[in-house]
Amino acid sequence: MHRSPIDRSRLEDALGALRAHAGRRDAPRVDALFRADPERFARFSVAFDDLLYDFSKQPVDGETLRLLVELARAAGLEAKREAFFAGEPINHTEGRAALHMALRDLSAAPAFAAGEAVEGVVATERARLLDFAEAVRAGAVRAANGARFTDVVNFGIGGSDLGPAMAARALSPYVDARLRLHFVANVDGADFADTMKGVALETTLFVVCSKTFTTLETMTNAASARARVAGALGEAAVADHFCAVSTRADRAEAFGLRPDRVFGFWDWVGGRYSIWSAIGLSLAIGIGRAHFEDFLRGGADVDAHFRSAPLERNIPALMGLIGVLNRNVHGRAAHAVIPYDQRLARFPAYLQQLEMESNGKSVDHEGRRAALDTCPVVWGEPGTNGQHAFFQLLHQGTEIVPVDFLVAARPTAADEKHHQLLFANCLAQAQALMQGRGRAEVERQLAASGLSPQQIAALAPHKVFDGDRPSSLLLYASLTPRTLGRLIALYEHKVFVQGVIWDVNSFDQWGVELGKELAVKLAPIVADPAAPLDGLDGSTAGLIAAARARRREA
């Protein structure tokens, strides 16, 4: 089992030097750095094809950047990156590789997971997946009544839902106009019921995404859909209206699925990294083979960049290092992702899982308490909506929250004038966070508006913006399948970089298990109004009793 212990002493020395420089009290404001250096934008931004990463509004100077790179090397980032791409079992608690990069490599280059060649099986399964997707799109695979499918409903949760649901919305201009894609995740019956109101059962294809084919939420929803199909269209129709993505073909067949409609992936593909696998089936049906392959190419583009670019000009490495700077030097406990792109509305939610499930850990590789604070809280919503909601906190709150802005240079299937306003708003918010507005300027403006000195003194403090609040911006030409693939892969590798420095396993997720286990034990007690509540904690027992009383009253 692979394990590469970190040299804590060297890491502490590198971090100490970084803190001494970047955390000094007399560090200049970022707007002052711009005034002192006319070339600052060029020196603190990196272009990769049509994608630009601007981190010039972050609290970074040349020495900060040098010390961040030294910190990465002290953590052994470059060697661990090679172990990652070599397919070594870096997920040491489960004894697995984390080789989702092999799923998006269309070059047929050799790829190994724990020493086993995988490029052949990946290519074979990808071909099966895309052949099926194209057959659905072309009408060669049809419903039980012989009609074309009009709707595709994806059942999944976590990575089996967030990835395809986010990507389908992001790439909606590329989805076949004859198809509607829907995503049901929550075990709350409202999610299923509301979705089913909008689909024609007789022309709906259901995609069941569960690695083990036992996931509680997914299989509950799938069972409800199966009952509807069997009841309305007949038991024989189940095989025509369902397909599955799972590693357990036997369980899928027991559910009533034909073997040729079960698509697999491997234990070295984590759920939050699985959009590149057969979990992307619903997306592939929607956008088609050519666009799905372009999406994969986008991820592979970033893989090549991450492996080859020097750390000083390596976008995911810089994203990760600047995140560490904000978290571990400046003490920022939250991070906002604001896409000025409505079709990326679910991208922040996708990143919540990617980042917080990966690096929301408190134990290092050796089982010791983590030496550093790890993942910040990741959140966000699209701009400009967020400007009228939570941007008040970003600009004037007591908690400073670093921001990633994402914006396209030109719109996709949208009005150009609208996009110009959107783009201007994005730049304005980043500029305002950096520059702020001081007391003297506020007082001048209020005086020019005719207010008295007394009125100015009362109002001015409320209109001051401290500024010097950090942000980065990812600019891309337009939101295409390839661009989306690049954006996802950038954040995946950012997570890897931060996991290396924090010395945590970014590829397990034991923290989700306890609640699941307790839910299984509580479910029969909740369902049976006569079940004894002995042995439960006082709060849980009290809540179950209160719910029972309300059900009786109803």
ABEGO torsion letter per residue (X at the ends): XBBBBBBAAAAAAAAAAAAAAAABAABBBAAAAAAABAAAAAAABBBBEABBBBAAABBBBAAAAAAAAAAAAAAGAAAAAAAAAAGBBABAAAGBBBAAAAAABAAGBBBBBGGBBAAAAAAAAAAAAAAAAAAAAAGABBBAAGBBBABBBBBBBEAAAAAAAAAAAAAAAABBAABBBBBBABABAAAAAAAAAABBAAABBBBBBBAAGABAAAAAAAAAAAAAAAAAAEAAAAAAABBBBBABAAAAAAAGBBAAABBBBBAABBAAAAAABAAAAAAAAAAEAAAAAAAAAAAAAAAAAAAABBAAABAAAAAAAAAAAAAAAAGBABBBBBBBBAAAAAAAAAAAAAAAAAABBABBAAGBBBABBBBBBBBEBBOAAAAABAAAAAAABABBBBBBBBBBABBBGBBAAAAAAAAAAAAAAAAAAAAEBBAAAAAAAAAAAGBBAAAAAAAAAAABBAEGBBBBBBBBABBBAAAAAAAAAAAAAAAAAAAAAAGBBAABBAAAAAAAAAAAAAAAAAABAABBABGBBAAAAAAAAAAAAAAAAX
